[in-house]
């Protein structure tokens, strides 16, 4: 099943009727704006009975198919509609 949802950014819903608990896998895809560019991100929210990555990753679809890109570690709030830049963390030795 594929379900398209209206982006509200105020609540993170995965199904219009509260049926997300019935699904075996949920993948969220969303457009985001970063530095005045429209980008696409995706994340695996749920895969029943399986460990999976929880990373938000850029993606694109081109002549070679689906291309999964890098994370945006310097951005926060991507799913909330108000991404903000976060300074990179410097680990002290």
C-alpha positions, 0 to 999 in steps of 0.5 A: 500500500502507498499512502500520500499524506498532506504535509502539515509539519505540525504533526508527524502522521504516517496514515490518514486513518491511524492504520500505521500499526497494520503495516510491516514497513513505513518509509517517509519521503519529504521535500525540504528546503536547504540553502534555497534549494529543494531537496528530497529526504527519506527515512525508514520509520518502521520495518517489522521484525528487522533492525534498520537505519534511523538516518534521514538521508538525501535521495534522488532518482535519475537514469540509474534509478534510486540514489541514496545520498548522505545525511545532513548532520548540520541540519535539524528540524528537517521533518518539522518544516523549519530546518535550522543549521547546527554547528558541527560537534567538535569532540575534545580529546 
